């Protein structure tokens, strides 16, 4: 009874926050509602016994990605009116994707009514003494360790490429040249000037 109460609470809050993400006009408020939706989705994952997914959702998405989005939206002077200018151009494609998702949801909900045995006969996972986080760690770092490391390398290359493409140097700023400093000779660094007595340097 208590688990069902928490399920409906988290589900209603998650759906409501997701609706407010697309309904609100202020982008900062949209990001905050998305954070609320992720918190409630994490609560649903905890109820399902997937505490690792809940932790990743909070730590990675809420703690890093969405907070970064919030800082970018608040710090950059983004012209959202210009971004919405091409909305009508992409409206047919968006309507087609939304229609396909609606048909899929109708099929899923209709399956509970027309064929309830499909839900009741679904295979259940084997009960084990190993918790969710330990089981995922054992699989990732043993059977899929090379794929896991490959994904990390791809993300590293993508991060370096993003920095290289977006980093622009200012032309009027003097910068340090290590090669010029190391290759400097005594003749180029020291200048001996003979000064006549009583005249000084000009």
Secondary structure, DSSP 8 states (H G I E B T S, - for coil): -HHHHHHHHHHHHHHHHHHHHHH-S-HHHHHHHHHHHHHHHHHHHHHTT-HHHHHHIIIIIIIIIIHHHHHHHHHS---HHHHGGGTTTSHHHHHHHHHHHHHHHHHHHHHHHH-HHHHHTS------SS-HHHHHHHIIIIITHHHHHHHHHHHHHHHHHHHHHH----TTS----HHHHHT--HHHH-------TTT---
